[in-house]
């Protein structure tokens, strides 16, 4: 699902309803667990941040994350896909 438009340059410019549809699609297809820690995901993060050229509405550029990991990432490109281990 790629809803990209040459006029849409930021995540906020997509509009509330469109963002929510994209978020729900990501949560439905990938689940509601954070990609880093396995906690309940409340946010969706961009693998390649929009500020670094990532598409704001491409679901292949999005993945679920908890609020902590969404805010701690900043605009860094995260290419690592850690395995989630609950053996602590």
PLY file of the C-alpha trace (Angstrom):
ply
format ascii 1.0
element vertex 88
property float x
property float y
property float z
element edge 87
property int vertex1
property int vertex2
end_header
0.00 0.00 0.00
1.81 3.07 -1.25
-0.26 6.22 -1.18
2.56 8.57 -2.09
1.91 11.84 -3.82
4.46 14.36 -5.08
2.67 17.03 -3.03
2.74 15.14 0.27
6.05 15.79 1.91
5.38 15.32 5.61
3.48 12.90 7.81
1.31 15.71 9.21
0.41 16.96 5.73
-1.41 13.68 5.05
-4.36 14.67 7.22
-5.70 13.01 10.33
-8.00 10.43 8.71
-5.45 9.27 6.18
-2.76 8.94 8.89
-5.13 6.90 11.04
-5.98 4.56 8.15
-2.28 4.01 7.48
-1.56 3.43 11.20
-4.36 0.91 11.51
-3.14 -0.90 8.40
0.35 -1.15 9.93
-1.04 -2.38 13.27
-3.31 -4.90 11.51
-0.57 -6.32 9.31
2.34 -6.23 11.79
0.61 -6.44 15.17
0.74 -4.06 18.10
4.13 -5.04 19.51
7.11 -2.71 19.49
9.77 -3.74 16.99
12.51 -3.05 19.57
11.27 -4.29 22.94
8.03 -6.19 22.37
5.94 -3.79 24.50
2.49 -2.61 23.43
2.92 -0.35 20.39
1.07 2.95 20.48
2.94 4.66 17.65
4.17 4.01 14.14
7.75 4.93 13.22
9.39 5.47 9.86
12.36 3.22 9.07
13.81 6.03 6.96
12.63 9.29 8.55
10.67 11.67 6.35
13.29 14.35 7.09
15.89 12.05 5.51
13.87 11.32 2.36
11.59 8.50 3.51
8.07 8.35 2.13
5.55 9.51 4.74
2.75 7.22 3.58
4.55 4.08 2.36
3.64 1.23 4.69
6.87 -0.58 3.84
8.64 2.37 5.50
6.58 2.07 8.70
6.60 -0.26 11.69
4.95 -0.30 15.12
6.80 1.05 18.17
6.13 1.90 21.78
6.10 5.58 22.71
9.55 5.39 24.33
11.30 3.97 21.28
9.45 6.28 18.92
10.63 9.38 20.77
14.15 8.17 21.55
15.01 7.48 17.91
14.95 11.05 16.65
15.57 11.25 12.91
18.19 8.51 12.76
17.86 5.82 10.13
17.38 2.51 11.93
18.49 -0.37 9.74
18.84 -2.91 12.53
16.03 -5.34 13.13
16.75 -6.76 16.59
15.13 -9.98 17.57
12.72 -9.68 20.44
13.70 -11.91 23.31
11.64 -12.35 26.43
14.18 -14.57 28.19
15.15 -12.02 30.84
0 1
1 2
2 3
3 4
4 5
5 6
6 7
7 8
8 9
9 10
10 11
11 12
12 13
13 14
14 15
15 16
16 17
17 18
18 19
19 20
20 21
21 22
22 23
23 24
24 25
25 26
26 27
27 28
28 29
29 30
30 31
31 32
32 33
33 34
34 35
35 36
36 37
37 38
38 39
39 40
40 41
41 42
42 43
43 44
44 45
45 46
46 47
47 48
48 49
49 50
50 51
51 52
52 53
53 54
54 55
55 56
56 57
57 58
58 59
59 60
60 61
61 62
62 63
63 64
64 65
65 66
66 67
67 68
68 69
69 70
70 71
71 72
72 73
73 74
74 75
75 76
76 77
77 78
78 79
79 80
80 81
81 82
82 83
83 84
84 85
85 86
86 87
